Amino acid sequence: MSEPASMSVFIIDDNETTRAILRMIIQGEIYHVIGKANDGISDMARAQKLHPDIVCLDIDMPDSSGLDTLSTSTNVAQCRVLMVVGNNCRGAVVTAIPRGPAGLF
């Protein structure tokens, strides 16, 4: 039986504790966290240069929202974007879905 392929993950969240928790949850045999950052648009560009398989992107950040980041980022199709929602904000989820994230959690 072949071993599962490793997938690279980049985490963008303005909260350091949330970044650390996501890293602890994600990091393992299959998923490898290749970077983490605290800002939306500029760090999404940095993430895309690393070509991660998955980007975990916080929706609610003070400098730029994850929704704006998702809308303005080029090459989003090259990776899967999982929107991270820290609150029960149905409006943000409804807004994010047509913009193309692979999932919301």
Phi and psi in radians as a Rosetta constraint file:
Dihedral C 1 N 2 CA 2 C 2 CIRCULARHARMONIC -1.386 0.35
Dihedral N 2 CA 2 C 2 N 3 CIRCULARHARMONIC 2.692 0.35
Dihedral C 2 N 3 CA 3 C 3 CIRCULARHARMONIC -1.350 0.35
Dihedral N 3 CA 3 C 3 N 4 CIRCULARHARMONIC 2.599 0.35
Dihedral C 3 N 4 CA 4 C 4 CIRCULARHARMONIC -1.159 0.35
Dihedral N 4 CA 4 C 4 N 5 CIRCULARHARMONIC 2.548 0.35
Dihedral C 4 N 5 CA 5 C 5 CIRCULARHARMONIC -1.226 0.35
Dihedral N 5 CA 5 C 5 N 6 CIRCULARHARMONIC 2.542 0.35
Dihedral C 5 N 6 CA 6 C 6 CIRCULARHARMONIC -1.457 0.35
Dihedral N 6 CA 6 C 6 N 7 CIRCULARHARMONIC 2.469 0.35
Dihedral C 6 N 7 CA 7 C 7 CIRCULARHARMONIC -2.096 0.35
Dihedral N 7 CA 7 C 7 N 8 CIRCULARHARMONIC 2.386 0.35
Dihedral C 7 N 8 CA 8 C 8 CIRCULARHARMONIC -1.597 0.35
Dihedral N 8 CA 8 C 8 N 9 CIRCULARHARMONIC 2.502 0.35
Dihedral C 8 N 9 CA 9 C 9 CIRCULARHARMONIC -2.293 0.35
Dihedral N 9 CA 9 C 9 N 10 CIRCULARHARMONIC 2.401 0.35
Dihedral C 9 N 10 CA 10 C 10 CIRCULARHARMONIC -2.098 0.35
Dihedral N 10 CA 10 C 10 N 11 CIRCULARHARMONIC 2.282 0.35
Dihedral C 10 N 11 CA 11 C 11 CIRCULARHARMONIC -1.905 0.35
Dihedral N 11 CA 11 C 11 N 12 CIRCULARHARMONIC 2.211 0.35
Dihedral C 11 N 12 CA 12 C 12 CIRCULARHARMONIC -2.116 0.35
Dihedral N 12 CA 12 C 12 N 13 CIRCULARHARMONIC 1.942 0.35
Dihedral C 12 N 13 CA 13 C 13 CIRCULARHARMONIC -2.706 0.35
Dihedral N 13 CA 13 C 13 N 14 CIRCULARHARMONIC 2.395 0.35
Dihedral C 13 N 14 CA 14 C 14 CIRCULARHARMONIC -1.313 0.35
Dihedral N 14 CA 14 C 14 N 15 CIRCULARHARMONIC -0.259 0.35
Dihedral C 14 N 15 CA 15 C 15 CIRCULARHARMONIC -1.694 0.35
Dihedral N 15 CA 15 C 15 N 16 CIRCULARHARMONIC 2.068 0.35
Dihedral C 15 N 16 CA 16 C 16 CIRCULARHARMONIC -1.069 0.35
Dihedral N 16 CA 16 C 16 N 17 CIRCULARHARMONIC -0.690 0.35
Dihedral C 16 N 17 CA 17 C 17 CIRCULARHARMONIC -1.114 0.35
Dihedral N 17 CA 17 C 17 N 18 CIRCULARHARMONIC -0.752 0.35
Dihedral C 17 N 18 CA 18 C 18 CIRCULARHARMONIC -1.102 0.35
Dihedral N 18 CA 18 C 18 N 19 CIRCULARHARMONIC -0.726 0.35
Dihedral C 18 N 19 CA 19 C 19 CIRCULARHARMONIC -1.046 0.35
Dihedral N 19 CA 19 C 19 N 20 CIRCULARHARMONIC -0.758 0.35
Dihedral C 19 N 20 CA 20 C 20 CIRCULARHARMONIC -1.143 0.35
Dihedral N 20 CA 20 C 20 N 21 CIRCULARHARMONIC -0.726 0.35
Dihedral C 20 N 21 CA 21 C 21 CIRCULARHARMONIC -1.155 0.35
Dihedral N 21 CA 21 C 21 N 22 CIRCULARHARMONIC -0.783 0.35
Dihedral C 21 N 22 CA 22 C 22 CIRCULARHARMONIC -1.049 0.35
Dihedral N 22 CA 22 C 22 N 23 CIRCULARHARMONIC -0.723 0.35
Dihedral C 22 N 23 CA 23 C 23 CIRCULARHARMONIC -1.067 0.35
Dihedral N 23 CA 23 C 23 N 24 CIRCULARHARMONIC -0.776 0.35
Dihedral C 23 N 24 CA 24 C 24 CIRCULARHARMONIC -1.102 0.35
Dihedral N 24 CA 24 C 24 N 25 CIRCULARHARMONIC -0.658 0.35
Dihedral C 24 N 25 CA 25 C 25 CIRCULARHARMONIC -1.237 0.35
Dihedral N 25 CA 25 C 25 N 26 CIRCULARHARMONIC -0.741 0.35
Dihedral C 25 N 26 CA 26 C 26 CIRCULARHARMONIC -1.413 0.35
Dihedral N 26 CA 26 C 26 N 27 CIRCULARHARMONIC -0.792 0.35
Dihedral C 26 N 27 CA 27 C 27 CIRCULARHARMONIC -1.029 0.35
Dihedral N 27 CA 27 C 27 N 28 CIRCULARHARMONIC 2.237 0.35
Dihedral C 27 N 28 CA 28 C 28 CIRCULARHARMONIC -3.079 0.35
Dihedral N 28 CA 28 C 28 N 29 CIRCULARHARMONIC -2.733 0.35
Dihedral C 28 N 29 CA 29 C 29 CIRCULARHARMONIC -1.201 0.35
Dihedral N 29 CA 29 C 29 N 30 CIRCULARHARMONIC -0.631 0.35
Dihedral C 29 N 30 CA 30 C 30 CIRCULARHARMONIC -1.641 0.35
Dihedral N 30 CA 30 C 30 N 31 CIRCULARHARMONIC -0.689 0.35
Dihedral C 30 N 31 CA 31 C 31 CIRCULARHARMONIC -1.846 0.35
Dihedral N 31 CA 31 C 31 N 32 CIRCULARHARMONIC 2.344 0.35
Dihedral C 31 N 32 CA 32 C 32 CIRCULARHARMONIC -2.192 0.35
Dihedral N 32 CA 32 C 32 N 33 CIRCULARHARMONIC 2.040 0.35
Dihedral C 32 N 33 CA 33 C 33 CIRCULARHARMONIC -1.336 0.35
Dihedral N 33 CA 33 C 33 N 34 CIRCULARHARMONIC 2.041 0.35
Dihedral C 33 N 34 CA 34 C 34 CIRCULARHARMONIC -1.725 0.35
Dihedral N 34 CA 34 C 34 N 35 CIRCULARHARMONIC -0.125 0.35
Dihedral C 34 N 35 CA 35 C 35 CIRCULARHARMONIC 3.130 0.35
Dihedral N 35 CA 35 C 35 N 36 CIRCULARHARMONIC 2.809 0.35
Dihedral C 35 N 36 CA 36 C 36 CIRCULARHARMONIC -2.573 0.35
Dihedral N 36 CA 36 C 36 N 37 CIRCULARHARMONIC 2.641 0.35
Dihedral C 36 N 37 CA 37 C 37 CIRCULARHARMONIC -2.653 0.35
Dihedral N 37 CA 37 C 37 N 38 CIRCULARHARMONIC 2.953 0.35
Dihedral C 37 N 38 CA 38 C 38 CIRCULARHARMONIC -2.099 0.35
Dihedral N 38 CA 38 C 38 N 39 CIRCULARHARMONIC 0.195 0.35
Dihedral C 38 N 39 CA 39 C 39 CIRCULARHARMONIC -2.325 0.35
Dihedral N 39 CA 39 C 39 N 40 CIRCULARHARMONIC 2.643 0.35
Dihedral C 39 N 40 CA 40 C 40 CIRCULARHARMONIC -1.300 0.35
Dihedral N 40 CA 40 C 40 N 41 CIRCULARHARMONIC -1.454 0.35
Dihedral C 40 N 41 CA 41 C 41 CIRCULARHARMONIC -1.111 0.35
Dihedral N 41 CA 41 C 41 N 42 CIRCULARHARMONIC -0.848 0.35
Dihedral C 41 N 42 CA 42 C 42 CIRCULARHARMONIC -1.165 0.35
Dihedral N 42 CA 42 C 42 N 43 CIRCULARHARMONIC -0.653 0.35
Dihedral C 42 N 43 CA 43 C 43 CIRCULARHARMONIC -1.349 0.35
Dihedral N 43 CA 43 C 43 N 44 CIRCULARHARMONIC -0.449 0.35
Dihedral C 43 N 44 CA 44 C 44 CIRCULARHARMONIC -1.154 0.35
Dihedral N 44 CA 44 C 44 N 45 CIRCULARHARMONIC -0.686 0.35
Dihedral C 44 N 45 CA 45 C 45 CIRCULARHARMONIC -1.095 0.35
Dihedral N 45 CA 45 C 45 N 46 CIRCULARHARMONIC -0.725 0.35
Dihedral C 45 N 46 CA 46 C 46 CIRCULARHARMONIC -1.101 0.35
Dihedral N 46 CA 46 C 46 N 47 CIRCULARHARMONIC -0.740 0.35
Dihedral C 46 N 47 CA 47 C 47 CIRCULARHARMONIC -1.079 0.35
Dihedral N 47 CA 47 C 47 N 48 CIRCULARHARMONIC -0.749 0.35
Dihedral C 47 N 48 CA 48 C 48 CIRCULARHARMONIC -1.141 0.35
Dihedral N 48 CA 48 C 48 N 49 CIRCULARHARMONIC -0.468 0.35
Dihedral C 48 N 49 CA 49 C 49 CIRCULARHARMONIC -1.192 0.35
Dihedral N 49 CA 49 C 49 N 50 CIRCULARHARMONIC -0.452 0.35
Dihedral C 49 N 50 CA 50 C 50 CIRCULARHARMONIC -1.488 0.35
Dihedral N 50 CA 50 C 50 N 51 CIRCULARHARMONIC -0.170 0.35
Dihedral C 50 N 51 CA 51 C 51 CIRCULARHARMONIC 0.946 0.35
Dihedral N 51 CA 51 C 51 N 52 CIRCULARHARMONIC 0.966 0.35
Dihedral C 51 N 52 CA 52 C 52 CIRCULARHARMONIC -1.244 0.35
Dihedral N 52 CA 52 C 52 N 53 CIRCULARHARMONIC 2.733 0.35
Dihedral C 52 N 53 CA 53 C 53 CIRCULARHARMONIC -1.315 0.35
Dihedral N 53 CA 53 C 53 N 54 CIRCULARHARMONIC -0.583 0.35
Dihedral C 53 N 54 CA 54 C 54 CIRCULARHARMONIC -2.377 0.35
Dihedral N 54 CA 54 C 54 N 55 CIRCULARHARMONIC 2.416 0.35
Dihedral C 54 N 55 CA 55 C 55 CIRCULARHARMONIC -2.063 0.35
Dihedral N 55 CA 55 C 55 N 56 CIRCULARHARMONIC 2.155 0.35
Dihedral C 55 N 56 CA 56 C 56 CIRCULARHARMONIC -1.578 0.35
Dihedral N 56 CA 56 C 56 N 57 CIRCULARHARMONIC 2.024 0.35
Dihedral C 56 N 57 CA 57 C 57 CIRCULARHARMONIC -2.124 0.35
Dihedral N 57 CA 57 C 57 N 58 CIRCULARHARMONIC 2.099 0.35
Dihedral C 57 N 58 CA 58 C 58 CIRCULARHARMONIC -1.193 0.35
Dihedral N 58 CA 58 C 58 N 59 CIRCULARHARMONIC 2.385 0.35
Dihedral C 58 N 59 CA 59 C 59 CIRCULARHARMONIC -1.321 0.35
Dihedral N 59 CA 59 C 59 N 60 CIRCULARHARMONIC -0.727 0.35
Dihedral C 59 N 60 CA 60 C 60 CIRCULARHARMONIC -1.891 0.35
Dihedral N 60 CA 60 C 60 N 61 CIRCULARHARMONIC 1.713 0.35
Dihedral C 60 N 61 CA 61 C 61 CIRCULARHARMONIC -2.215 0.35
Dihedral N 61 CA 61 C 61 N 62 CIRCULARHARMONIC 2.577 0.35
Dihedral C 61 N 62 CA 62 C 62 CIRCULARHARMONIC -1.183 0.35
Dihedral N 62 CA 62 C 62 N 63 CIRCULARHARMONIC -0.681 0.35
Dihedral C 62 N 63 CA 63 C 63 CIRCULARHARMONIC -1.419 0.35
Dihedral N 63 CA 63 C 63 N 64 CIRCULARHARMONIC -0.650 0.35
Dihedral C 63 N 64 CA 64 C 64 CIRCULARHARMONIC -2.720 0.35
Dihedral N 64 CA 64 C 64 N 65 CIRCULARHARMONIC 2.350 0.35
Dihedral C 64 N 65 CA 65 C 65 CIRCULARHARMONIC -1.316 0.35
Dihedral N 65 CA 65 C 65 N 66 CIRCULARHARMONIC 2.709 0.35
Dihedral C 65 N 66 CA 66 C 66 CIRCULARHARMONIC -1.082 0.35
Dihedral N 66 CA 66 C 66 N 67 CIRCULARHARMONIC -0.528 0.35
Dihedral C 66 N 67 CA 67 C 67 CIRCULARHARMONIC -1.162 0.35
Dihedral N 67 CA 67 C 67 N 68 CIRCULARHARMONIC -0.744 0.35
Dihedral C 67 N 68 CA 68 C 68 CIRCULARHARMONIC -1.128 0.35
Dihedral N 68 CA 68 C 68 N 69 CIRCULARHARMONIC -0.727 0.35
Dihedral C 68 N 69 CA 69 C 69 CIRCULARHARMONIC -1.037 0.35
Dihedral N 69 CA 69 C 69 N 70 CIRCULARHARMONIC -0.787 0.35
Dihedral C 69 N 70 CA 70 C 70 CIRCULARHARMONIC -1.103 0.35
Dihedral N 70 CA 70 C 70 N 71 CIRCULARHARMONIC -0.681 0.35
Dihedral C 70 N 71 CA 71 C 71 CIRCULARHARMONIC -1.233 0.35
Dihedral N 71 CA 71 C 71 N 72 CIRCULARHARMONIC -0.627 0.35
Dihedral C 71 N 72 CA 72 C 72 CIRCULARHARMONIC -1.677 0.35
Dihedral N 72 CA 72 C 72 N 73 CIRCULARHARMONIC -0.153 0.35
Dihedral C 72 N 73 CA 73 C 73 CIRCULARHARMONIC -1.374 0.35
Dihedral N 73 CA 73 C 73 N 74 CIRCULARHARMONIC 2.379 0.35
Dihedral C 73 N 74 CA 74 C 74 CIRCULARHARMONIC -1.621 0.35
Dihedral N 74 CA 74 C 74 N 75 CIRCULARHARMONIC 2.781 0.35
Dihedral C 74 N 75 CA 75 C 75 CIRCULARHARMONIC 1.132 0.35
Dihedral N 75 CA 75 C 75 N 76 CIRCULARHARMONIC 0.360 0.35
Dihedral C 75 N 76 CA 76 C 76 CIRCULARHARMONIC -1.087 0.35
Dihedral N 76 CA 76 C 76 N 77 CIRCULARHARMONIC -0.506 0.35
Dihedral C 76 N 77 CA 77 C 77 CIRCULARHARMONIC -1.120 0.35
Dihedral N 77 CA 77 C 77 N 78 CIRCULARHARMONIC -0.328 0.35
Dihedral C 77 N 78 CA 78 C 78 CIRCULARHARMONIC -1.326 0.35
Dihedral N 78 CA 78 C 78 N 79 CIRCULARHARMONIC -0.233 0.35
Dihedral C 78 N 79 CA 79 C 79 CIRCULARHARMONIC -2.428 0.35
Dihedral N 79 CA 79 C 79 N 80 CIRCULARHARMONIC 2.882 0.35
Dihedral C 79 N 80 CA 80 C 80 CIRCULARHARMONIC -1.620 0.35
Dihedral N 80 CA 80 C 80 N 81 CIRCULARHARMONIC 2.362 0.35
Dihedral C 80 N 81 CA 81 C 81 CIRCULARHARMONIC -1.935 0.35
Dihedral N 81 CA 81 C 81 N 82 CIRCULARHARMONIC 2.149 0.35
Dihedral C 81 N 82 CA 82 C 82 CIRCULARHARMONIC -1.860 0.35
Dihedral N 82 CA 82 C 82 N 83 CIRCULARHARMONIC 2.028 0.35
Dihedral C 82 N 83 CA 83 C 83 CIRCULARHARMONIC -1.394 0.35
Dihedral N 83 CA 83 C 83 N 84 CIRCULARHARMONIC 2.294 0.35
Dihedral C 83 N 84 CA 84 C 84 CIRCULARHARMONIC -1.770 0.35
Dihedral N 84 CA 84 C 84 N 85 CIRCULARHARMONIC 2.122 0.35
Dihedral C 84 N 85 CA 85 C 85 CIRCULARHARMONIC -1.973 0.35
Dihedral N 85 CA 85 C 85 N 86 CIRCULARHARMONIC 2.061 0.35
Dihedral C 85 N 86 CA 86 C 86 CIRCULARHARMONIC -1.606 0.35
Dihedral N 86 CA 86 C 86 N 87 CIRCULARHARMONIC -0.027 0.35
Dihedral C 86 N 87 CA 87 C 87 CIRCULARHARMONIC -2.461 0.35
Dihedral N 87 CA 87 C 87 N 88 CIRCULARHARMONIC 3.110 0.35
Dihedral C 87 N 88 CA 88 C 88 CIRCULARHARMONIC -1.661 0.35
Dihedral N 88 CA 88 C 88 N 89 CIRCULARHARMONIC 1.125 0.35
Dihedral C 88 N 89 CA 89 C 89 CIRCULARHARMONIC -1.820 0.35
Dihedral N 89 CA 89 C 89 N 90 CIRCULARHARMONIC 1.591 0.35
Dihedral C 89 N 90 CA 90 C 90 CIRCULARHARMONIC -1.009 0.35
Dihedral N 90 CA 90 C 90 N 91 CIRCULARHARMONIC -0.657 0.35
Dihedral C 90 N 91 CA 91 C 91 CIRCULARHARMONIC -1.041 0.35
Dihedral N 91 CA 91 C 91 N 92 CIRCULARHARMONIC -0.725 0.35
Dihedral C 91 N 92 CA 92 C 92 CIRCULARHARMONIC -1.142 0.35
Dihedral N 92 CA 92 C 92 N 93 CIRCULARHARMONIC -0.699 0.35
Dihedral C 92 N 93 CA 93 C 93 CIRCULARHARMONIC -1.128 0.35
Dihedral N 93 CA 93 C 93 N 94 CIRCULARHARMONIC -0.801 0.35
Dihedral C 93 N 94 CA 94 C 94 CIRCULARHARMONIC -1.098 0.35
Dihedral N 94 CA 94 C 94 N 95 CIRCULARHARMONIC -0.666 0.35
Dihedral C 94 N 95 CA 95 C 95 CIRCULARHARMONIC -1.210 0.35
Dihedral N 95 CA 95 C 95 N 96 CIRCULARHARMONIC -0.642 0.35
Dihedral C 95 N 96 CA 96 C 96 CIRCULARHARMONIC -1.249 0.35
Dihedral N 96 CA 96 C 96 N 97 CIRCULARHARMONIC -0.643 0.35
Dihedral C 96 N 97 CA 97 C 97 CIRCULARHARMONIC -0.962 0.35
Dihedral N 97 CA 97 C 97 N 98 CIRCULARHARMONIC -0.853 0.35
Dihedral C 97 N 98 CA 98 C 98 CIRCULARHARMONIC -1.225 0.35
Dihedral N 98 CA 98 C 98 N 99 CIRCULARHARMONIC -0.214 0.35
Dihedral C 98 N 99 CA 99 C 99 CIRCULARHARMONIC -1.465 0.35
Dihedral N 99 CA 99 C 99 N 100 CIRCULARHARMONIC -0.103 0.35
Dihedral C 99 N 100 CA 100 C 100 CIRCULARHARMONIC 1.793 0.35
Dihedral N 100 CA 100 C 100 N 101 CIRCULARHARMONIC 0.242 0.35
Dihedral C 100 N 101 CA 101 C 101 CIRCULARHARMONIC -1.175 0.35
Dihedral N 101 CA 101 C 101 N 102 CIRCULARHARMONIC 2.644 0.35
Dihedral C 101 N 102 CA 102 C 102 CIRCULARHARMONIC -1.284 0.35
Dihedral N 102 CA 102 C 102 N 103 CIRCULARHARMONIC -0.401 0.35
Dihedral C 102 N 103 CA 103 C 103 CIRCULARHARMONIC -3.022 0.35
Dihedral N 103 CA 103 C 103 N 104 CIRCULARHARMONIC 2.872 0.35
Dihedral C 103 N 104 CA 104 C 104 CIRCULARHARMONIC -2.190 0.35
Dihedral N 104 CA 104 C 104 N 105 CIRCULARHARMONIC 2.324 0.35
